[in-house]
Amino acid sequence: MKKTKYIIAIVASLILTSCSDDFLDQRPTSFISNEDLGETALINPEIVEGNLRGIYNQMVTAYIGGTDRQEDFGHKSFDLMSDLLSSDLAQVGASYNRFVGLANYIWTEDNTITLPNYTAWRFYYRIINSANLIIAANGGNDIIPESDAVKGVVGQAKTIRAFAYFYLSQYYAIKYDPSAEILPIYINPGEPGKPKSPMSDVYDQIINDLESAINFMNGYQRPNKASINQNVAKGILAYVYASMGNKNAEARQLADEVINSGEFTMMDADEVTGGFTSLSTPGWMWGFDITVANDLGLVSWHGFMDYYSYSYQAVGNYRGIDRGLYDRIDDKDIRKTQHGDPRPDVFAVGQAPLIPAQKFYNLNKVAFGQLPITDDYVYMRVTEMYLLSAEMSAVEGNDAAARARLKEVLANRFSDPADYAYVDGLSGQALVDEIVFQTKIEFVGEGKSYLLMKRRKLTNTRGSNHLNRAGESISYDDPKVTFAIHQRELTDNPNISDGNK
């Protein structure tokens, strides 16, 4: 037992130390070879599951993007940034100046600024490098493991690699253009710096990884929702197909498969106003169980979004729903009550700064209270699949299916069916527009608005409560909305000489 624990510790440490300060350090470790890891996996796959936990821990680690900036805290930092770039989330207060430059599009216009240009590139390629080590340790990219347990490990590694490449493709490419060269592809440890590959090749790699992962994880039982399973891989692939514009039917089928699996139940009205604190929530598909051991405080998603945590949100660096978006929410919709002013003794619904403090909040409800952070992170909810299925059906002209899925969501947001009966009269573009609106207000603060903006080619007009550029219309293909390849990468990698915009 002591030997097993020792090996687990070594393997986990490899994931956490496999990247240096360079953007993409692919050097394999000298402590234990990939062959040794592969043999260990055959004997005890739980050891390599520990390796996967190293990747999942990376996703929530403070300063993982290689800076000392407090806006650098893993995947959820980019969820927050992308919501601000889409303008569905408004930077309302300037105290301490956190995220103000991002929301004003200053950071994305200057490729020498680290946030998010450097941090996103470093973070997601670090995830890719870690996944490459696991895949290589278990036989390589083309292997079909004999053990179901090892299939589960490789399936998760391929999914997380595809997940990272997908987000890189969204953040560093202005739009889906198969011929545009956007990113270098690394699928093996130790590869030197490469030139950018066409978007078609990047997407081929993403799709191949996810299809393989879905096959490998058929029947795989994950230990908890902090790990990836087949339905999560299907959900990510549904997003990938939806972003292409010509794979709508495939995206809808995958979303429906996740729904019909019965593994998850949609968050109801009580749950969507209940704090978003627990990985065990039945409607959450994937997330992370934050514990004291993660040592999270101000440098975390809660540190920027939860008024009732030790946070910037509690001291005037406000982020709230866009005022124009909020005003369109029906008064009888439970989501209308999520946003307002938490500073009075009684939460003031609909009042500035429109913080989503009745959506995301520590259950103790003490202003500036929760420290250390132990409330969990959500990465994916099953409601996403309902609205994505509705959207794909609508754009393909299957209005009946789109209306049915949309009404399943609204049945959990309104108490009286008469209040959403208007959906039966919608068709064509009006139906698509309604699904887009419902997706926006459902996922405020969850990092989904940016993906929606890009795939639906939206132009969003900022409401009156934005600190900067209020009233300005921002198109999905405005270069300001897309991250810039950082100057350091252009300097360090001789095979990349220009950015993508």
ROLOVEX-526266 format. One record per residue: residue in three letters; x, y, z of N, C-alpha, C in turn. Coordinates in pm, whole numbers, plus 32768, in hexadecimal, padded with zeros to 4 digits. Each point is the difference from the previous one (the first is absolute). Layout:
REM ROLOVEX-526266
ALAXYZXYZXYZ
...
This chain:
REM ROLOVEX-526266
MET80527F8780007FAE807980008055807D8000
LYS806D7FFF8051805880748002803E80187F78
LYS80267F917FBA803C800E7F7C7F9C803D7F9E
THR7F847FD280077F9980367FA77FEC80968015
LYS7FFA8029807F7FEF808E801E807680517FCD
TYR80777FC5800A807880467FD27FFB80157F69
ILE7FD47F997FB57FF7800C7F6F7F9680667FDA
ILE7F8F7FFE80477F9780637FE48037808D8011
ALA804B8016806A803780858019805D802B7F92
ILE80537FA37FCF805D80207F937FB380237F82
VAL7F9E7FAA7FDF7FB580167F847FB680858003
ALA7FC1801E80717FB98080800B806180747FF4
SER80777FF080388060806D7FF9802F801A7F73
LEU80017F977FAD802A80117F757FA3805F7FB7
ILE7F7F7FEF80187F9F80567FBF80138091802B
LEU801780148081800780878034808380457FE1
THR80697FB47FD98082803D7FE780317FEC7F73
SER7FAB7FC97FA880307FDD7F7B801580787FA6
CYS7FD080758028801380797FB080558064804C
SER806080397FBD80518069803B7FBF80857FE2
ASP804D806C800D7FCA80847FE17FEC80137F6B
ASP80387FA67FAD7FE9800A7F707F6E7FE67FE2
PHE7FD280347F8D7F747FED7FDB7FDC7F6D7FF9
LEU80557FB07FC37FDE7F747FEE807F7FAE8010
ASP80197FD5807A80757FAE801D7FD57F6F7FF5
GLN802A7FBC7F937FD37F787FE580617F968033
ARG80668028804B80647FA0802A7FC67F9A8060
PRO800F7F7D7FE47FD37F9C8060805A7FFF807A
THR7FC77FD58071804A8000807D806E7F978002
SER806380168055806A7F9E80137FE67FA78078
PHE7F92801980487FE77FB4807A7FC47F787FE3
ILE7FA57FFA7FA07FBF7F817FE17FDA80037F6D
SER80207F987FB77FEB80027F707F6F7FE77FDC
ASN7FDC80267F857F7A7FE37FD07FE67F6B7FFF
GLU80677FB07FDF7FEF7F6F80007FDE7FCE808C
ASP8046803880647FE37FD8808A7F7280258027
LEU7FD480777FD67F788029801E7F9B7FA37FBF
GLY801D7FD97F857FA57FA67FBA7FF57F798045
GLU80717FCA802C7FFF7F8080487FB5800E8083
THR8014807280457FBB8018807E7F6980057FEA
ALA7FD7803E7F937F70800C7FE47FC07F787FEE
LEU80487FA47FC17FC97F7B7FED7FEF7FB78083
ILE805D8019805E7FF97FBE80827F9580408058
ASN7FFE808480027FA3804880567FD780837FBE
PRO7F9380007FB07FD680797FBA7FE18076805D
GLU7FE37FE480807FE3806D805C8076805F800D
ILE807A7FCB7FE98076805580087FFC806A7F92
VAL7FDA7FD67F887FFA80617F937F848059800E
GLU7F977FCF80427F8F80598021803380728057
GLY80637FE38056803D806A804E804580657FA9
ASN803A7FD37F93803E80597F9E7F99805D7FC2
LEU7F8B7FC97FE17F9380537FCC7FD580698065
ARG7FFD7FD9807F7FDB80628066806180758000
GLY807D7FE47FDA805F806E7FF37FD480657F98
ILE7FCB7FCF7F8F7FCD805C7F997F89804E8035
TYR7FA37FBB80407F8980448032802680678069
ASN80657FE48050803080628062803D80797FBC
GLN80467FE97F91803780717FB57F9280637FD9
MET7F8C7FCD7FE07F9580547FCC7FCC80648066
VAL801E7FEB80817FCF8059806980718046804B
THR807B7FEF7FD380748031804A801880957FE8
ALA80178049806C801F808F7FF6808680137FBA
TYR800580637FA8807980277FB680317F947F9F
ILE7FA97FA47FD980277F927FA8802680327F75
GLY7FD480787FDB802280377F7E8089803F7FF9
GLY804D7FF4806E808B802B7FFD801880928025
THR7F9F803D80448011808B80297FE9800C8096
ASP8015807880347FDE801C808C7F8380578008
ARG7FB380037F937F8680507FFB7F8C7FB5803E
GLN7FAE8044804D7F947FBE80477F8E7FD57FA3
GLU800180317F867F9D7FD37F9D80277F7C7FBF
ASP806A7FC0802E80377F867FC67FE17F8B805E
PHE7F917FB77FE27FD87F94805A7FC17F897FB6
GLY80327FE47F897FD47F877FBC7F8880157FA5
HIS7FBD7F917FE07F9780047F9A7F9280648020
LYS7FD88009807E7F93805A8022802780937FEE
SER8081801E80008027808B7FE47FDB80257F71
PHE800D7F9F7FA67FDF801C7F737F697FFB7FE9
ASP7FB87FB1804F7F6D80087FFD7FD4808F8020
LEU803D803A80687FDB80878029802980667F96
MET807C7FF57FCE802F805E7F9B7FAA7FFB7F82
SER7FDC7F877FD57FB37FF57F847F7480388010
ASP7FC57FF380777F7E803E8018800980987FF5
LEU806E80388034801380907FF68016802C7F70
LEU804C7FB27FB5801880227F737F7F7FF97FAE
SER7FA97FA180217F817FF57FB87FA380728022
SER8017803E80737FB1807180357F7F7FD68044
ASP7FE37F8080097F8B7FD5804D801880138095
LEU807E7FFF8028802880238088804280897FF8
ALA7FD4805A80558032808A7FFD806480178071
GLN807080407FDE805A803580677FC18082802F
VAL7FD28000807C7FB1807080318053805C805A
GLY80587FC68053804F8050805C80947FF77FE2
ALA8049806A8022808F80077FDE805C7FEF8077
SER7FCC7FEB807880577FF38075806B7F977FEA
TYR807B8022802080747FAA7FF080217FDF7F6E
ASN7FAC80307FA4801E7FF97F7080087F717FCA
ARG7FCB7F9E804580067F767FD17FA17FEA7F8C
PHE80327FCB7F937FB67FDD7F867FD1807B7FB1
VAL801C8077802F7FD080787FBB803D800A7F75
GLY80837FE87FF3804180087F7D7FCD7F977FA0
LEU7FDE7F8B80337FC87F957FAC7F7780297FCC
ALA7FAA802F80597F7880267FD97FFF80767FA1
ASN806980518003800C80737FA7804B7FDC7F7F
TYR801C7F807FEC80427FCB7F88809080327FEE
ILE803B8034806A808B802C7FF8805E7F887FFD
TRP7FE57F9E8055805B7F8D800C80087FAF7F80
THR7F917FEE7FBC7FFF7FAA7F8A803580467F83
GLU800F80848006803480497F8C8098800C8000
ASP803F7FDE807080918010800E803E7F78801F
ASN804C7FC77FA180337F79801380797FF9805D
THR80268070803E80677FFC80687FC57FF7808C
ILE7F7B800B800B7FBD7FF880827FE87F6C8021
THR80227FD980797FFD7F7280247F737FC8800E
LEU7FA5805080387F787FD280167FA6802F7F90
PRO7FB97FA97FBD80017F6F8008805D7FBF7F98
ASN804780537FB480477FCF7F8A806B7F988022
TYR804D801B806880667FA3802C7FC57F908055
THR7FAA802680617FD07F9E80627FAD7F927FC0
ALA7FA980237FA27FAC7F987FC180547FA07FAE
TRP805D80357FB280577FAB7FAE804E7FA08059
ARG80408036806580517FAE805A7FA97F9A8049
PHE7F8D802B80347FAC7FA7804F7FCD7F8A7FAD
TYR7FC3801B7F8D7FC37F937FB4806A7FA57FC2
TYR807180387FD6806A7FA87FCE80407FB08072
ARG7FFC8034807780317FB380727FA57F898018
ILE7F7E80157FF67FA07F91800B801A7F997F92
ILE801880307F86801B7FA67F90807E7FAF8019
ASN80698040802F807C7FB9801B7FEB7F938068
SER7FB7801D80697FE57F9E80687FB07F8B7FCA
ALA7F9D801D7FAB7FB17F957FC380577FAB7FA3
ASN805A80417FB6805B7FB57FA780557F9D804E
LEU802E8028807680517FA680537FB07F85802A
ILE7F82801680267FAC7F8E80297FE47FA47F8B
ILE7FDF80397F8D7FE17FAE7F8A807B7FB17FD6
ALA807580407FFF807B7FBA7FDC80207F918064
ALA7FE4801A807E801D7F9D80697FAA7F837FF2
ASN7F91800C7FBC7FA47F8F7FF37FFB7FC87F72
GLY806980167FB3800B7FBF7F7E7FFD805B7F89
GLY7FE2808180158004805E7F917F79801F7FC4
ASN800180557F9C7F8580347FC77FAC7F997FB7
ASP803E7F997FCB7FB77F9E7FAE7FDC7F81804B
ILE80277FF8807F7FE97F86804B7F6B7FEE8021
ILE7FD47F8380027F7B7FDD803280177FA9807B
PRO7FF980398078801F7FB480797FA57F878011
GLU80367F9780387FB17F88801B7FAF800F8080
SER8038804380627FBF801180817F98806F7FFA
ASP7F897FE780357F9880678004802C80778056
ALA804A7FE2806A802E806B80588061805C7FB6
VAL805C7FC57FB4806080517FB57FBA804A7F8F
LYS7F997FC27FC47FB080467F9C7FC2807F803D
GLY7FD27FF5807C7FC6807480438066806E8015
VAL807A7FD88022806B80628015802480457F7D
VAL80187FB17F978025803A7F7F7F8D80537FC7
GLY7F857FD080137F8C804D7FD17FF880898041
GLN801A800680828000808180448070805A7FCD
ALA80777FC67FED8072804F7FD27FE780387F74
LYS7FC67FAF7FA97FE380327F7A7F92806A8003
THR7FA07FF0805A7F968064800B803780858030
ILE80567FFC80668034807D8036805E80437F9C
ARG80467FB07FB08053803A7F967FA980447F97
ALA7F947FBE7FD87FA4803C7F9F7FBE807D8038
PHE7FDA7FFA807D7FC480728046805E80797FF9
ALA80807FEA801B8062806D7FFE801180387F73
TYR800B7FA77F9D800D80317F767F84804B7FD2
PHE7F8B7FD1802C7F8580457FD87FFE808E8037
TYR8020801080807FFF80868038806B80587FC3
LEU80757FC87FE38066804E7FB87FCC802E7F79
SER7FB77FA87FBB7FCC80247F7B7F96806D8009
GLN7FB68003806F7F9B80698011803F80858024
TYR80657FFB8055803B807B8033806480417F9F
TYR80437FAE7FAE806B80357FAC7FDE80027F6B
ALA7F877FDD7FDC7FD3800B7F747F8480587FFC
ILE7FFB80597FA17F90805D7FF97F7D7FB87FE0
LYS80077F9E7FA87F887FB57FDB802A7F787FCB
TYR7F9E7FA97FEB801F7F7D7FC8801E800E7F6B
ASP807D7FE97FDE802F80087F7780607F8B7FEC
PRO7FD57F967FBC80537F887FF5808B80187FC8
SER801180647FAB808180157FC0805E805B804F
ALA7FCB804580658051805E804C805F7FB6805D
GLU808080257FFD80637FC5805A7FF580438088
ILE7FE77FAF80697FE0803E808280597FD28073
LEU80217F7E800780447FC9807680627F937FD8
PRO806F7FF3804880527F877FF07FBE7F8A8047
ILE800F7F8A7FC87FC67F86803A80707FAB8039
TYR7FF67FDF8080805E7FA680447FB17F8B8038
ILE80227F877FD87FB97F8B8034805F7F9A803E
ASN80818023800680637FA8803E805B8053805A
PRO802E7FC7806F806080498054808480157FB5
GLY8042806D801D808680167FCC8008803A7F76
GLU7F9080277FC4800380397F7A803580908005
PRO805680267FA38030808A7FFB7F92805E7FD0
GLY801B808380097F9F80627FD47FD77FEC7F6F
LYS7F7F80067FE77FCA7FE57F7B7FBF807E7FC6
PRO7FEC80027F7E7FB2806C7FC37F6C7FED801B
LYS7FB380677FE37F707FF7800F7FC67FA17F97
SER7F997FB680287FB87FA87FA47F7C80407FD8
PRO7FCA7FD97F8D7F7D80337FD87F957FD78064
MET7F99805080097F947FE4805C7FC07F787FE3
SER7FFD7FD87F827FC87F7E7FDE804F7F8F8042
ASP8085800D800580527F9A80417FED80018097
VAL7FF5807880387FE9800980917F7B7FBE8023
TYR7F99801C7FB37F7E7FC5801A80017F697FE7
ASP80487FD37F9B800B7F707FEA803C7FBB807A
GLN8066803F803A803F7FC780777F9E7FFF8076
ILE7FBA806D80127F9D8008806D7F967F947FF0
ILE7FC97FF47F887F947FA07FE880327F71800D
ASN80757FE37FCA80387F79800D80147FDB8092
ASP8036805E804E80137FE5808F7F7C7FE38045
LEU7F9C80517FE47F807FF080467FB77F827FD4
GLU80047FE27F807FC07F847FD380427F86803F
SER80858001800580497F9380417FDD7FF98094
ALA7FFB807380427FE18003808F7F747FCC801C
ILE7FA080287FAE7F767FD180147FFA7F687FF3
ASN80487FCA7FA180067F6F7FF080417FBD8079
PHE80718036802C804A7FC580707FAF80048082
MET7FB2806A80137FBC801180817F737FC78002
ASN7FDF7FB07F9D7F7F7FBC80007FFA7FA08077
GLY7FAD802180617FF57FAE8077805E80288071
TYR805A805E7FE8805C802B80687FB580488070
GLN801C7FDB807B7FC1803E8074806680598045
ARG7FF080827FF58060805B803D7FEF80028098
PRO806A802180497FF5800380937FA5806F8032
ASN7FFC80717FBB7FA7806F80247FFC80617F8A
LYS7FB38069800D7FED805C7F8F807380627FEC
ALA80697FF18050807A804A7FE3804F7FC07F90
SER7FDF7F837FDF803C7FBA7F8F7FA380087F88
ILE80387FE67F8D7FB280007F837FC87F767FE7
ASN7F887FF97FC97FC97F807FD17FCE80107F71
GLN7FBF7F987FCE7FD480007F747FA180737FE1
ASN7FA4801E805B7FA0806B7FE6804380887FF9
VAL806680168052804A807E7FF88046800C7F79
ALA803F7F927FD4804280007F7E7F9C801B7F90
LYS7F897FC6800A7F98801B7F9D7FD580928003
GLY7FF6803980787FDA808C800B8066805C7FC0
ILE80807FE48015806980527FC27FFC7FF17F69
LEU7FEF7F857FCF7FF97FEB7F6F7F8680457FC4
ALA7F928004804B7F8A80497FD0802180937FEB
TYR804A803B805D802B808C7FF0805C80117F88
VAL805A7FA07FEC805D80087F8F7FB37FFF7F7D
TYR7FA57FA07FF17FB07FF97F857FAD807E7FED
ALA7FC58032806D7FAB80777FF5805080797FD2
SER808080078024805380737FDB802680007F6D
MET7FEF7F8E7FBC802C7FF47F747F9B803A7F9E
GLY7F807FFD80247F9980377FA87FC97F9F7F9B
ASN80427F8E7FEE7FD07F9E7F9E7FEE7F75803D
LYS80007FFB80847FEF7F8180477F93800D806A
ASN7F97804A7FDE7F97801B80617FB57F828029
ALA7FE37FAA7FA27FB77F85801F80517FA7805C
GLU80837FF87FE880567FAF80558007803A808D
ALA8005808480098003804180847F7F7FE4804C
ARG7F91800C7FB97F807FE780437FF67F6E802F
GLN802C7FA27FAF7FF77F748026804F7FE4807F
LEU80788038800A80527FEA80777FC1803F807B
ALA7FCC80797FF07FBE804280717F897FAE8030
ASP7FB37FCC7FA17F8C7FAD8024802B7F7D8044
GLU806E7FC87FD380317F858040802480188092
VAL803C8073801C80218021808B7F80800E8051
ILE7F9F80497FCB7F81801480467FBB7F7A8018
ASN7FF97FB07F977FB47F83800880467F948051
SER807E8014802180467F9E80537FC47FF8808C
GLY7FC0806C802B7FC280028084806280128073
GLU807F801B7FE08063800E806A7FEC80808051
PHE7FC680667FC37FF4808280407F7080317FFA
THR7FDC805380607F7E80437FFE801780968000
MET7FB380467FB1801280907FF37FEF80478086
MET80528065801A7FF0805080787F7780447FFD
ASP7FB77FF7806E7F7A803C8006800A808F8036
ALA7F8B803D80167FFC808C8028804780178085
ASP7FF07FA4805D8043800E808180977FF47FF1
GLU802C7FA67FAC80907FE97FF1804680737FB9
VAL7FBF803C7F9D8044806E7FB8800480808052
THR7FBA80028071800E8070805D803A7FCF8085
GLY80427F8C7FFD802D7FC0807B80948007801C
GLY804C804F7FB2808B8018802280687FC77FA4
PHE7FE07F967FB580647FC27FA7807F7FDC804F
THR7FF07FB0806880707FE5805A80327F708000
SER7FB17FA17FCB80207F73801780087FAE7F81
LEU806E7FB67FF380147FA57F8F7F967F947FFB
SER7FC27FE380727F9A7F9780057F7A802B7FC5
THR7FF2807E7FDA7F83802F7FC47FDD7FA87F88
PRO7F887FC57FFD7FDF7F9F7F96800B80357F72
GLY7FEF80827FEE8007803A7F7B808D80207FD0
TRP80647FF28058808A80197FD7803A7F837FBF
MET8039800F7F8A803E7F917FBA80937FEF8024
TRP80438071801480917FFD80178026807D804D
GLY805B7FF1805E802E8071804E80797FD98052
PHE80138046806F80717FE180567FD880128092
ASP80247F9E80517FE28002808F806E804D8048
ILE7FE7807F801B80628055804380037FDD8095
THR80787FEB803480127FE5808E806880608039
VAL80107FFB8083806580538042808A7FE47FC6
ALA80187F847FD680837FDA7FCA8023804E7F82
ASN7F9D80317FB8801C804F7F868032808C8020
ASP7FF0802A807D8039807E80307FD580767FA9
LEU7F7F80087FE27FCD806D7FAE7FC980708057
GLY801E80787FD77FCB807580427FD980677F99
LEU803D807680077FDE806C7FA5801C7FDB7F6F
VAL806A7FB37FE880277FDB7F777FB07F837FD8
SER7F8280177FDE7FA37F937FDE7F87803D7FBD
TRP7FAE7FAA7FC67F8580317FC27FA680408069
HIS7FF17FC080737FAE8038806B803B80848032
GLY8085800C7FFB8040807B802B7FE180777FA8
PHE7FC57FE67F8B7FD9806E7FA77F6A80077FE6
MET7FB47F9880277F737FFE7FDA7F9F7FF28075
ASP802E7FD380757FA37FE8806E800D806D806B
TYR7F98804E800E7FFD806B806480127FCA808D
TYR7FD67F84801580047FC58085807C7FAA8017
SER806580147FAF80847FC78015806580718013
TYR80797FDB8027806D80628009802080287F72
SER7FC4806E7FD27FFD80187F70800880937FDC
TYR802B80187F837FFA80867FC77F70802C7FE9
GLN7FA97FA07FE77F7280207FEA7FC58046807B
ALA80387FE380757FCA8039807C803B80888022
VAL8066802C7FB48042807E8024800180647F8E
GLY7FA07FF17FA37FEE80687F9C80337FE17F75
ASN80447F907FEC802B7FD87F7A7F907FA97FC5
TYR7F9080437FE07F847FB87FE07FFC7FCD7F71
ARG7FC47F897FF37FDA7FC97F7F7F6F7FD0800B
GLY7FAC80317FA67F747FDC80047FC97FE87F75
ILE7F897FCB7FF97FC17FE77F7E7FEE80847FB4
ASP80117FFB7F7F7FE780747FA97F7280348018
ARG7FF4808280147F7E803B80227F987FE97F93
GLY8026800D7F827FA07FEA7F947FCF7F707FFD
LEU805A7FA3801B7FDA7F7380047FA37FE78076
TYR8022803A80727FAD7FEC80767F7380367FEC
ASP7FF580757FC57F7C803F7FF07FA37FAD7FA7
ARG80397FAC7FAC7FAE7FAC7FA87FCB7F838046
ILE80347FDE80767FD17F8980457F7380168033
ASP7FA97FA07FE87F758008802D7FFB800B8099
ASP7FA7805380337FF6801480907FD97F81804A
LYS7FC27FA27FBB7FD77F84804180697F917FF5
ASP806C801D7FBF806E7FA17FEE805580018080
ILE80197F8B803B804C7FF7807C808B803B7FF1
ARG80377FFF7F86808680357FEA800780988010
LYS7F8C80417FFD7FFC80918018802D8020808E
THR7FEA7FA2805B80208017808D80937FE48021
GLN804D7FD07F9F808B7FDE801C805A807B800C
HIS7FD680707FC8805880737FEE7FCC807B8049
GLY805D8048803D7FD8807A8045806E80368058
ASP7FD8803B8070805E8040805D7FFC7FB48084
PRO806D7FBD802480017FB2807D80228053807B
ARG801B80817FF08031804E80707F9780228069
PRO7F8280147FDB7F9A801480687FE97F808050
ASP7FBC800E80727FE17F8B80527FAC7F9B7FB2
VAL7FA680337FAC7FAF7FAB7FA9802F80147F71
PHE80217F927FBC803480077F777FA280527FA8
ALA803780667FC07FB0805A7FAD80017FCF7F71
VAL7F9B7FB47FDA7FF77FC67F7A7FF9806E7F98
GLY80517FF37F977FFA805B7F90804780848011
GLN803F801280748044807E801A80967FF67FE0
ALA803B80707FD5808F80057FE7804C7FD98080
PRO806D7FB57FEF804D7FE37F877FDA7F7F7FB8
LEU7F887FCB80197FCE7F887FBB80607F89800C
ILE803B7FF1807580567F8C801D7FA97F828003
PRO802F7F927FC77FB37F83800980107FBE8089
ALA7FE3804E806880187FD380897F917FA88037
GLN7F957FED7FB27F9B7F9D802480097F877FA3
LYS806B7FFC7FB3801F7F8B7FB0807B7FBB8039
PHE806D804B800E807D7FCB80368018803B808A
TYR7FF77FAE8067801880368085801F7F908063
ASN805C8020805C80197FA780707F857FFD8059
LEU7FDA7F8B802D7F817FF080467FFB80478086
ASN8073802280397FFF804B807E7FD480907FED
LYS800C80327F877FD480887FDD803A806B805C
VAL80827FFB80148047806880498053804E7F9C
ALA7FE6807F7FEF804A80517FA180967FF5801A
PHE804C7FE77F9280927FF3800B80267F8C805D
GLY7FAA7F9B8005800A7F9C806A80537F847FE4
GLN7FDE7FB27F99803B7F7B7FF1809780067FE9
LEU804C7FC8805C80907FF37FF3802E7F958062
PRO80477F987FD480257FE57F757F877FD97FAB
ILE801280057F7D7F947FDB7FA47FF17F697FFD
THR7F887FD1801B7FE37F707FF57F867FE37FAB
ASP7FB880697FD47F907FEB7FA380397FD07F7A
ASP7FB67FA87FBE80337FB87F8C7FF580527F80
TYR80477FD17F9A7FFC80397F797FA77FAC7FA6
VAL7FB280417FAC7FB37FBA7F9A803C80207F78
TYR80187F967FAF8032800F7F787F947FE77F97
MET7FA47FA4801D7F9B7FDD7F9D7F817FD38046
ARG7F8D80307FCF7F7E7FD780347FAD7FBF7F92
VAL7FA37FAB80277FAF7FBD7F9C7FA180627FBB
THR7FDE806E80417FAC80657FBF804080347F80
GLU808480017FFC804680277F867FD87FA77F8B
MET7FF07F81801D7FDE7FA07F967F7180177FCF
TYR7FA38023805C7F77801E7FD77FFD80787FA2
LEU8044806A80267FFC80797FAE80517FF17F80
LEU806D7FB28005804C7FE87F867FB07FAB7F9F
SER7FBA7F9C80337FA97FAE7FAC7F9480567FC0
ALA7FC4805880507F98805A7FCB8038805A7F94
GLU807680388019803F805A7F9F801E7FBA7F7D
MET803A7F87800980247FB87F867F847FD67FB2
SER7F977FDA80467F837FDF7FBC7FC7807A7FB9
ALA8003807280427FC780797FC6804B802D7F84
VAL80867FFD8005804B802E7F8B7FF57F9E7F8C
GLU7FDB7F84801E7FE97F9E7F977F6F7FFD7FD1
GLY7FAB805580387F76800B7FD37FA07FA08042
ASN802D7FB780677FA87FA580487FC3804C8076
ASP7FA080557FE17FC9805980657FBB7FB58071
ALA7FBB7F947FE17FB67FB78067805E7FC8806A
ALA806D7FC47FD380627FC9805F804180708051
ALA801D806F7FBE803E807180467FA48037806B
ARG7F8180127FDD7FA1803480627FF17FA18076
ALA7FFD7F7E7FE57FEF7F9E806B807380078064
ARG807B80037FCE80748008805980018084804D
LEU7FE3806E7FBD8000808180437F998003806F
LYS7F8C7FC97FE87F968001806680237FA78077
GLU80527F9A7FEA802E7FAF807180558055805F
VAL804D80597FC88050805A80547FA680658046
LEU7FA7803F7FB57FAC806980397F9F7FCB8068
ALA7FDF7F817FF87FA97FC48066804280018089
ASN8086800A800180488007807E8027808F8027
ARG7FD280627FB18021808C801C7F8380538019
PHE7F8A7FCC7FD87F80804080197FA77FA0804E
SER7FAA803780537FA57FAA804D7F7F7FE27FB5
ASP7FDD80527F9D7F817FF17FB7801E7FEA7F6B
PRO7FD67F8E7FC780197FE77F727FCB806D7FA4
ALA7F9B8049802D7FC9806C7FAC8068806C7FE6
ASP8063800B805A8063806A7FF380697FE47F95
TYR80097F837FD4805D7FE47F917FB77FC07F89
ALA7F7C800B7FFF7FB27FCB7F90801F80487F7E
TYR803A807A800A8022804C7F8880607FB57FA6
VAL804C7FA3803980617FB37FB17FBC7FB57F8F
ASP7F837FD580157FB87FB37F997FE980527F82
GLY80058085800A7FEB80547F8C808080297FB9
LEU80727FCD802E808080267FC5802E7F9D7F98
SER804180327F9980397FAA7F998071804B7FBB
GLY804E7FB77FB28069803F7FB18063804E8053
GLN802880747FCC8066805180447FCF80328087
ALA7F80801B800D7FCB802E808180147F96806C
LEU7FF47F837FDA80157F92805F80957FF48023
VAL8055800B7F9B80907FFE801A80268071805F
ASP7FCB80777FE68020807480537FD37FEC8091
GLU7F8D7FC180117FCF7FE8808880597F9C8049
ILE802E7F9A7FBB80597F9E803E808580408024
VAL803180577FA9807B804A801D7FEE8054807F
PHE7F918046800A7FE4805280767FFA7FAB807E
GLN7FB87F917FF97FF37FAA807580877FC58029
THR80547FE37F9E80867FCD801F8052806B8047
LYS7FF6807B7FD28049806D803E7FDB80118093
ILE7F7E8005801E7FD8801D808A800C7F86805B
GLU80007F8B7FC580117F868051808E7FF48035
PHE806380287FB0808A7FE080218055807B8021
VAL7FC2806A802E804C80768029806B7FD78066
GLY807D80257FE4806D7FE2805B803B7F767FF3
GLU7FD07FAE7FA2802E7F767FF3805A7FE97F87
GLY801F80687FB5805F7FF17F937FC77FC57F81
LYS7F7F80077FEB7FC37FC67F887FDB80697F97
SER7FF8807E80297FD280687FA4806280167F8D
TYR80807FF3801A806680157F997FF47F957F94
LEU7FF07F8180297FEF7F947F9E7F8480177FAC
LEU7F95802E80417F83801F7FB9801580717F9E
MET80458069802B801780747FAA804A7FD87F81
LYS80657FAA800F804E7FD87F8B7FB37FA37FA3
ARG7FB97F9F80387FC07FA07FA67F8580397FBC
ARG7FBD806080417F8A803D7FC3802280837FBA
LYS808180258002802F80797FBB7FB1807B802D
LEU7FFC801480827FAE8069803B804880878006
THR7FB080687FFF802C808680257FB58026807E
ASN804A801A806C7FC28021808080138093801F
THR7F958041802A8004808E80238003800F8097
ARG8062804880308012800F80907F95805A803E
GLY7FCE7FD480747F9C804E8048803E8076804A
SER7FAC804880468029807E803E805A7FED807A
ASN80097F888036804B7FED807C80917FD97FEB
HIS802F7FF57F85808C7FE07FE8805780788025
LEU806D7FE58044805C806A8027803C80467F87
ASN801C7FB27F97803980367F857FAD7FD47F88
ARG7FFB80547F9B7FC27FE17F807F6A7FE2800B
ALA7FBD803A80617F6E7FEF800B7FBE802E7F7F
GLY7FA27FB07FD17FB980207F8580477FD57F82
GLU807A7FD2800A804C7FD87F8A7FDB7F737FD5
SER7FF77FE97F7F7FE37F7B7FCA80837FB97FDB
ILE800C7F84802D807A7FB27FEC7FDE7F847FAF
SER80407FF07F8D7FE77F8C7FAB805E7F8E8025
TYR7FD07F867FE9804F7F88801F80857FFF7FB7
ASP8009803E7F89807B7FFD7FB18055807E8010
ASP7FDC8054805F805780718021807F7FC78040
PRO807680207FCD807B7FC78037801180168096
LYS7FBF80678036800C801B808F7FC87F908055
VAL7FA27FB37FC77FBE7F96804C80587F83800B
THR80637FF57FAA80567F897FF98086801B8041
PHE80367F9B80478082800D8040806E800E7F96
ALA806A80438025807480107FA8806C7F9A8027
ILE80417FC37F9C80737FAB801F806D805A803A
HIS802B7FE08077805A805880498088800D7FBB
GLN803A8076800F8081801B7FC1806B7F9B802A
ARG7FF67FCE807A80647F9F802E7FFD7F807FAF
GLU7F8A7FD37FDC7FF77F887FAC8039801B7F76
LEU7FE580777FCB803680227F7D809980088004
THR803680248072809180078010803E7F778019
ASP7FC07FB18056803B7F80802A7FF17F917F99
ASN7F9680057FB17FE87F977F9E801D80387F73
PRO80747FDC7FC6802580387F7E7FA27FD87F8F
ASN7FAC7F9B801A7FA37FD27F987F7C804D7FFF
ILE7FF0805B80607F89805780028032808F7FFA
SER7FDA80487F9B803280877FEE7F94806B8001
ASP7F827FD480007F9580637FFD7F8A7FD08052
GLY7FAA805E80267F897FDD804C7F8E7FD67FA4
ASN7F897FF780387F8D7FD07FB47F9E806F7FDD
LYS8025807F80177FA0806B7FE6804780807FDA
